[in-house]
Amino acid sequence: MYGWGRCAQAHEYVGLIKDNADDTSEIKQGADQIFYNLLIHNYISVKQFKNLTNFNAKCPIFYGLPKIHKPNIPLRPIVSQINGPTYKLSKYIDLGM
């Protein structure tokens, strides 16, 4: 198992991130503007536009998974983008390619 020292380091790092301002809504507005431009140039339908822009974005979650196979058990940083401000934009681009 990993020691409390490693957990404390991760907690301090997450604390630093939480102190910064949350600009999730601004980023989502930018993504919505991209979808609006696609809509007015007839690249997507109104139904697609509503589906891609109608959700409540939340700040992506940062956490770490321990690398138990390495000495001192460092953390592997993970950022979960599910329901993040650019989540549906990323999904749309991924499906189109």
C-alpha positions as CSV (number, residue, x, y, z in Angstrom):
1,M,0.0,0.0,0.0
2,Y,1.0,3.6,-0.3
3,G,1.8,5.8,2.6
4,W,0.0,8.9,3.9
5,G,2.8,11.1,2.6
6,R,1.8,10.4,-1.0
7,C,-1.9,11.0,-0.3
8,A,-1.0,14.3,1.4
9,Q,1.0,15.4,-1.6
10,A,-2.0,14.6,-3.9
11,H,-4.4,16.4,-1.6
12,E,-2.1,19.5,-1.5
13,Y,-1.9,19.5,-5.4
14,V,-5.7,19.2,-5.8
15,G,-6.1,22.0,-3.2
16,L,-3.9,24.3,-5.4
17,I,-6.1,23.5,-8.4
18,K,-9.3,24.2,-6.5
19,D,-8.0,27.6,-5.5
20,N,-8.0,28.8,-9.1
21,A,-11.1,30.3,-10.7
22,D,-13.5,28.0,-12.4
23,D,-13.9,29.1,-16.0
24,T,-16.0,26.1,-17.1
25,S,-18.9,28.2,-18.3
26,E,-16.6,30.4,-20.4
27,I,-15.1,27.4,-22.1
28,K,-18.5,25.9,-22.7
29,Q,-19.7,29.1,-24.3
30,G,-16.7,28.9,-26.7
31,A,-17.6,25.3,-27.6
32,D,-21.3,26.3,-28.1
33,Q,-20.1,29.1,-30.4
34,I,-18.2,26.6,-32.5
35,F,-21.4,24.5,-32.8
36,Y,-23.4,27.6,-33.7
37,N,-21.0,28.4,-36.5
38,L,-21.4,24.8,-37.8
39,L,-25.2,25.3,-37.6
40,I,-25.3,28.5,-39.6
41,H,-23.1,27.0,-42.3
42,N,-25.4,24.0,-42.5
43,Y,-22.8,21.4,-41.3
44,I,-25.1,20.2,-38.5
45,S,-28.8,20.2,-38.1
46,V,-30.8,22.1,-35.5
47,K,-31.5,18.7,-33.7
48,Q,-27.7,18.0,-33.6
49,F,-27.1,21.6,-32.3
50,K,-29.5,21.1,-29.5
51,N,-28.1,17.7,-28.6
52,L,-24.5,19.0,-28.6
53,T,-25.2,22.2,-26.6
54,N,-28.0,21.3,-24.2
55,F,-26.1,20.0,-21.1
56,N,-24.8,21.4,-17.8
57,A,-21.0,21.4,-18.0
58,K,-19.0,20.7,-14.9
59,C,-15.4,21.2,-14.1
60,P,-13.3,18.2,-15.1
61,I,-12.2,16.0,-12.2
62,F,-8.5,15.5,-11.4
63,Y,-7.3,12.5,-9.5
64,G,-4.4,10.1,-9.3
65,L,-3.9,6.4,-9.5
66,P,-1.0,4.9,-7.7
67,K,1.7,3.1,-9.8
68,I,2.1,0.2,-7.3
69,H,4.7,-1.5,-9.6
70,K,7.2,1.4,-9.2
71,P,9.4,2.4,-6.2
72,N,8.0,5.1,-3.9
73,I,4.6,4.5,-5.6
74,P,4.2,7.7,-7.7
75,L,0.7,8.8,-8.8
76,R,-0.5,8.6,-12.4
77,P,-2.5,11.8,-13.0
78,I,-5.9,11.3,-14.5
79,V,-8.3,14.0,-15.7
80,S,-11.9,12.9,-16.2
81,Q,-13.5,15.0,-19.0
82,I,-16.9,13.4,-18.7
83,N,-19.5,16.3,-18.8
84,G,-16.6,18.7,-19.1
85,P,-17.2,21.9,-21.2
86,T,-15.7,20.4,-24.3
87,Y,-16.8,16.8,-23.8
88,K,-19.5,16.7,-26.5
89,L,-17.3,18.7,-28.9
90,S,-14.5,16.1,-28.5
91,K,-17.0,13.3,-29.0
92,Y,-18.4,14.9,-32.1
93,I,-15.0,15.3,-33.6
94,D,-14.0,11.7,-32.7
95,L,-17.1,10.3,-34.4
96,G,-16.5,12.4,-37.5
97,M,-13.0,11.1,-38.1
